[in-house]
Every structure is written in structure tokens, then in C-alpha cells.
């Protein structure tokens, strides 16, 4: 099971790395979470350089993909080489999720269709201009596509993906692990209140 987190130059550390951390709390044979980038290294909006763990082609073949956000996403969507590879993303065969300005990437690829989306306040006008309805909430999913708005909503995407791929109890366990001490039950309950309504019926209620 491979989950790829698309991470571009100018990436937002909170988006890519929080999702990476939460997703890697799942301990199952074959479970792999990768930072996927078009270049061997990428520098964050705050200067943090990380090494790519997978290429874009590998990401497009993954079971699930998170499109991370960053300060240069509008440059990404204007890059024909990058977007040409990403056009092989397909919600019919994989789960797709986007964080903040990553929603703009899905919009430009035509993968949102009539699905309303979440994004950050800075990116909202660009997503609206791309013809997508933007919701005033942190998380929304329909079928195999999910979006989140706000850096600290990244754990909602992780919880949704874990729920869909291995089960809701595993998602709750992952969130419980990373939640602040003394607030764990409250933290998990709040997260799942946002995520559960957008899960398939068999996962929405335990």
C-alpha cells in the first residue's frame, strides 16, 4: 500500500510533514508513505530542504495521493511538464486528497468536477476562478476525492486516508498517538466528527 505526498519547491512543512508523520503511525506490512517530488530535493517556504523519496510517475501509480501545498503552487499548475505527468492521476483507481493550495492542482487537472472543495483563504480566489465551489469548513470528501483547508487540517486528510485504506479504528489510533497528552480523547473525537460524515456508510459509524 503506497501513499504519496506530492511536495513541490516552496512546500509548506505543516502540510506535507504532519501528514507524513500521522500516516506512518500505521504499522502494517507493505505500508509505505513517500514524499514525492519532481526533483531530488525541494526547499520549503521556510528554507527546509528535504530529499524526495519517490518521483512523480511513482506517485501517480500509488494507491493514494496527497497533493501538498506551498508558496509556489501557481507556478506548479503552469508547469506543463509537471502537470502532464499528474494528468495520469485517476480517482477511479486511487484515493486523491489535497491540502490548501494543493486543491488548486486538483482543480486545474479537472479532478474535482462538481465536487465542492476546501482550501486556505489565500488560495480560495484562485480555486473559485478555476470553477470550483469553495466551502467554509476544514474538510470535505466525496467518493475518492478529499480536500482540506488550513495547515492544521492536514491530520483530517491523514485520518480519512487511513480510514479508507485500513479502517477507522486504525485512523483513530494514529490520531490518538500524536494528540496532545490530556486531550487525546477530545482531539480524536473532534477530528472524527469532521471526517466520519464523509466516509462510506460502513465506516462512518462504528
Buried (B, 14 or more C-beta within 10 A) or exposed (E): BBBBBBBBBBBBBBBBBBBBBBBBBBEEEEBBBBBBBBEEEBBBBEEEEBEBBBBBEBBBBBBBBBBBBBBBBBEBBEBEEBBEBBEEBEBEEBBBBBBBBBBBBBBBBEBBEEBEBBBBEEBBEBBBEBEBEBBEEBBBBBEBBBBBBBBEBBBBBBBBBBBBBBBBEBBBBBBBEBBEEEEBEEBBEBBBEBBBEBBEEEBBEE
